[in-house]
């Protein structure tokens, strides 16, 4: 019995050690600014670099960052690591890919913060910036022809699928409440076109490690 108690205690302590060692520093954020060129982010490479630059400027180092963006041959869900992910205030967004793409994720206006820990304005605010570029379906897979030329276009051609970081839209439909797949941009891929429906060329960044 004594041996069993010792083994049980050791197991509980080990589990507690794992839990306490979980890195709750920022591993998810919405970019505070976009590229300034609409949906032209310099492709995935440019978008990833933008994530890294913003995170480092906010004092978060030692992480590898990836933009949550799909392209013609890449699914956003395959780019962002395995989780878990935390916002700038240490609030858990999701444990893993499956929970991130389920109703159990913790993305709301209050948790989808920018890299500085500030709330990104949404529907009802001025300006409304809740349209977040993704190019993705609700499950995080790509949508053909809705990635603005794989994030290299900033003109009137093309369209980008966007989600609502505040989970709010014109109605109570699943699409209106979707963080990653609400509607396509209207009028093209330019900065003005993105602003026209309540966006600003912002996107999600996730730490892959």
N, C-alpha and C positions, 0 to 999 in steps of 0.2 A: 504493500500500500504506500509506504513512504517513497519508494522508487517511482510509483505511478504519479504521486503528487509532484515530485520533483520534475519529472518529464513534462507534466501538464503545465507547471509554472514556467518552465523554460520555453515551452511552445508559445505561451501567452506573451511572454516578454519579447520573444523574437518577433511575433506578429505586431506588437506595439512598436517595436523598433522600426519595422518596415513602414508602418503608418506614419510615424513621426518624422521619418526621413524623406517622405514624399515631397518633392519640390513644388511648392505652391507659389513660386514667383511667376510673374506674368509669362504666359505661353500662348495667349490669344488676345488679339485686339483688332479693332477697326482702324484703318489708317486715318489719321487726323486730316490729312490732305491727300489728294490724288496726284497724278503726274502733271496736272494742269493742261493736258492735251486730250481730254476726254478719255476714251477707251484705249488710246494709244499709250500703253504702259511699257513699251519696249519689249513686248513679249513676256513670257514667263520669267526669263532671266532678269529683265528689268524690274518686273513686279516683285520678285524675290529680293532683289537688291534694295528696293524701296522699303520693304518690310524690315530688313536688317538695319538699314540706316536710321529709320524712325525708332526702332527698339533700342539701338545703341545710344542714340541721342537722349533717350529717356532713362538711360542708366542700366539697361538690361543687357548684359554681355554673356558670352559663352554659350549662346544658343544658335541653332541653325534654323532659319526662318523660311517658310514657303507660303506663297499667296494661295488662297483658296480660289483657284481659277481652273476651269476646264478649257481644253483646246480641242482641235479636231482629232487629235490622237492621244489625249490625256484626260483622265477623270480627276476632278479636284480631290475627291476622297482618297485617291491613291498618292497624293503629294504631301500630306500633312502629318505623317507619323502615326503613332498608335494611341496617343493620349496617356494619361489624362491631361486636360487643358484648364488653365485658370486665367481669369481676367486680371487687370492691373491691380485690383484690390484683394486678390487671393480667393475670389469666389470661383468654385468649380463650375465649368461650362459643361463638360461631359467627361466620362471615364474613358471612352473608346469610340471608334468609328461608328459602331452600331448605335450607341446611345446618342451620339451627336446627330445622327440622321433619323432619330425617333422623336416622339412627342415628349420624351423624358429629358431632352437637353435643357440646359439652363439659360439659353440665350433670350434676353429681354432687352428693352431699352436701358434698363438699369445695370445690366451686366455686359452688354456689348459696348464696352468703353473703348476710347482710343488709347494709344500707347502712353498717354500722360495721365490716364485714369479719369478722363473727363467724359461726360455724357455727350454722345453725338446727337444733334438735334434730329427730331423725327416729325411725323405727321402732327400738325397743329402748331409746330414751332416755325419761326421765321429766321433763317430759311429752313425748309424741310430738306434733310439730307439722308433720308432713310433708304433710298435705292442703292443697294450695294452690289457691285459687279460680281458675277459668279460664272456665267455661261453654263449653268448646271441644272439638272433635274433635281427634284426633292431628295433623291437618294445619293446625290453627289456625283452622278455620271454626266457626261457631256451631252449637250444639245447641239445638233448639227446647225451650222450657220447662225449661231447666236453667241459668237465670241468676238465679234468685231475684228475679223481677220486674225484670230488668235492673239488679240490684244496688241495689234499694230496699226489699227485704223483710227483716224480722228476726223473723218469727213462724213458726208451725208449718206454714204453707202453703208449697208450692213445694220446689224442690231446686236444687242447684248442682253442676255437673260440676267435679271437682277432679283435680289431678295430684299425683304424688309427687316432691318435689324431690330426695329421696334415692334415687330409682329403685328402691325396695324396697317389696314388699307381702306379701300372704299366700302367694303362690306365685311361680312363674317365668314367668307369662304376660306378654304384651306390655303388657297394661293395667296390671298391677301395677308394671311398670317404667317406665311412661310419666310423663314430667315434666309433661304438660299434660292428660291425659285418662285417669284411672285408674278413677274411680267417682263416682257422684252422692252427695251428702250424704243421710243418712238421718235422718228425723225432723223435717225442716224446714230453715229458714234462720237459726235463732237461734244465738247464740254457744254455748249448751249443746249444740245439735244438731251443730254443727261440731266441737266438742271431743270429742263422743261417738265419732267415728270416727277421731280422730287429727289434728285440725286446730285452728286458732285464728283463722280469718278472715284469714289472710295471703294475699298475692298477689304476682305478679311485676311489676317495673317495668323498663322499657327506655327509654333515651335515644333520641329520634328524630333527633337531629342529631349 
